[in-house]
Structures are given as structure tokens and as C-alpha cells.
Amino acid sequence: MKKYYALSLTILGIFIIIALGFNLLLTHLSNHSFEKLYNVEVNRAYTRLTDGLDYSDLDLSGFEYIESVEYLEANVPRESAVEFFQSSQLSVVYPLYQDETIDGYIKFRLSSNERIYTRNIRISVNILLAVILLFLAAIFFYFKKQIMAPFQRITDLPLALSKGSLTVPVPQSRSRFFGNFIWGLNMLRETLETHKKNELELQKEKKTLILSISHDIKTPLNAINLYTKALKENLYAGEAKRIDLLDNIDKQGRDIENFVNDIIKASKEDFLDIRIPVGEFYLGTLDNRLRDYYDEKLALLKTEFTVDFLDNPLLSGDLDRTVEAMQNIIENAIKYGDGKAIRITSSDEEGRRLITVSNTGCTLPENEIIHLFDSFFRGSNSRIQTGSGLGLYICRQILKQMDGEIYAESRDGMMFITIVLNKV
């Protein structure tokens, strides 16, 4: 904020200096211009008088800056001469000669209209400069009050979010210059807070489940240990009894296996808490978002990229989440395709909209496609590619939340992944 004050005062100071310099220049130019103009007219009138024209016969209608002409004889009382010369404000006095002897004096009284006009211009210009100065000051004050001050209040929020301080929302300023920005920050804060809360609940549930199952495992494990010890020490005679013990060991082993599977299933399922608001968007908007991001990127990769959306229906779902799902699919096409072509098409089927992303160079075996949307699944064609195996799983979760579907198929060396959305 200190830098803003310094910049504001510097700009206002420079403006004041420029205004003062302009006033000095205007005064100098006006005085010089006025002096030059009246000198021309006075010299012209004086030339006529020296040529023999009587001062009373001088026609002043052709002179703009001479208001009147007065004459004083050379041999007049001293008092009259003093009065004549002392009342010479805005006037000039020239001698008149007769046979190289001063015969009298002629006084040209100058018009003050030009000076008044110049002064009025200067006053008007200064008023305009003052208005501009006040306007600049008002702009700086308004900018400080309505923009800088609200921005100053939100500068610490990203740092607070990074430290996990998620409890206090950012108040909205009256100017609402940062309306969407503050709203987005508050939404981010609420989302992070919700995720943090859900994560804590999920961790609590998982720990409770693991502790419970771990406790349950102890019972069959203890039974196995007892049966094994009994067999080892030949505590039971007869083949039938030993077979019965082995059957019990097998049963307890299957129970442990089921418990372990429950742990694995609990650790894999519902690790993503995706909540999508119900909304609507036009297919054309999705088209624009995808083109904005991928036209240039795929052009740099020299991959042919086409989007064939022939109409613009209204679809049910969340635009941002749909874009996220489409980006995951397209990124997979870039990563695992041969880079020759990626095409997006759409069609209708049973009142629903199908959007298909196809790419050339599919090397995924047919028997692996059914696992493509499982969490952490990575196909045999992904050995040289980095990834988590969650991209398409996330796509499926997003589509489920929007009451949609996603499926994949491979034919003729191409991969086709289709998402299904409901039309409004």
C-alpha cells in the first residue's frame, strides 16, 4: 500500500509541475504575442501621422488594438506634461517632429480586450487543469478504497489455505470488483474444508474397519495355530480325525482370506468422494472448451485433431466435471495412441447423447478392456508410461454422479471411449 501512495503522490506532483510550467509558458506567449501585435498597429498609425496626417483625422476603425489617440503640444505647462505621461498605462507615447524639432507628443491608448481575452483563456485553462487534478485525485482515492483495500484483505488467504486455516470465509466487499474471485476462493475454502473433513472421517472409518477385521482375524488364526500344534504333536489318533482338523484349518484359512479381501476392498473403494452439482450446459460450450485447450497442443504434437459436433443440444450435468472427464480420456489417447489422429464425435441413442473419443494406434489386448475403468488398473501397454491408473476410474465416477455412463471398445486398431449424457 505504501508503494501505491508513493506512486499516486508522484503522479499528482508531476501533474502540478506540468500545470505550473504550462501557465508560465502561456503567460510568456500571450505577452509576447500581444506586444508584437500592438507594435505593428502603433507603427502603422505613427507612420501615417508623420506623413502629415492630423491625429484628429486618424481613422481608428481599421485598428484593433488602438482604442484612442491623444496629442500633447511640446510647450505646455509642466503639470500637464506630467499628467499626460503618468496616465500612460496600457499606452505608448511617441514624439512628433516638425523640421527635426519636437513639435508635440502623440499617445496611443491600447485596448485591454486582448489582455482580458488572454487572461480569461488562462483562467479557463487553469480551471480545467484543476478539475483534471481533482478528477485524478478522486480516481486514486476510489481505486484505493474500492480495489486496493479489498485486495489487501484477500492477499493472505492463499497462504492461509496452504497452511490449512480453512475456517474463516473472505467477506465480500461492497464494490464487488473481486466478486467472482472472492466467491471462487470461498468455494475453494469450503471444498478443501469438506475434503479435509471427509478425509478424516474416511480415515477414521478405515482404521476402525481394519482394527475390527484385525481383531476378527485373531480368532481363526488362533484356531489354526492350535490345530497345527495338535497335528504336530500327534494329539489326535486316527486318520479321520486328522482329516477333520485339516478341513478346519482350511476353513479358518478361507476366513482369513475373506477378511484380507475385505481390507483390500475397503482400501480401494470410495477413496474418491466426488460430489457433482446438478446443472445443464450446451454441447457447443464443451466443444469450445476442448478446442481452446487441445487445438494448439495437438498441432504442436502434429496429431490430427477433429471435433465433429453437428448440433448443440442442452445436456444434463456439470460442465467443468465433463471437461475434466473428457480431458482424462483425451490425455490417455495422446499417451497410448500412435499420435496420428484423435477424433471426437457425437450421436443420439435412445434419447441420450453419446460423445466418443477415438484414437489410432490401440495396442491394448481385448481381454484387458473390461478392466479399463477399475481403480489402479494399468494395461500391458502402459509399461513405458508413467501413471496412477486412476484417470478412467475417475471418469467413471464422474459420469455415475451425473447419471451417465462410460464404456470402451477396440476395433480395427483403434480405441473408442464413449461417454453417455442425458439430454434436457
Secondary structure as UniProt FT lines:
FT   HELIX           2..50
FT   TURN            51..52
FT   HELIX           55..57
FT   HELIX           60..62
FT   STRAND          66..73
FT   HELIX           78..86
FT   TURN            89..90
FT   STRAND          91..98
FT   TURN            99..100
FT   STRAND          101..110
FT   HELIX           113..143
FT   HELIX           144..148
FT   HELIX           149..154
FT   TURN            155..156
FT   HELIX           157..162
FT   TURN            163..164
FT   TURN            177..178
FT   HELIX           179..232
FT   TURN            233..234
FT   HELIX           239..268
FT   TURN            269..270
FT   STRAND          280..282
FT   HELIX           283..300
FT   TURN            301..302
FT   STRAND          304..308
FT   STRAND          314..316
FT   HELIX           319..336
FT   STRAND          341..349
FT   TURN            350..351
FT   STRAND          352..360
FT   HELIX           366..371
FT   TURN            372..373
FT   TURN            375..376
FT   HELIX           380..382
FT   TURN            383..384
FT   HELIX           391..401
FT   TURN            402..403
FT   STRAND          405..411
FT   TURN            412..413
FT   STRAND          414..423
//
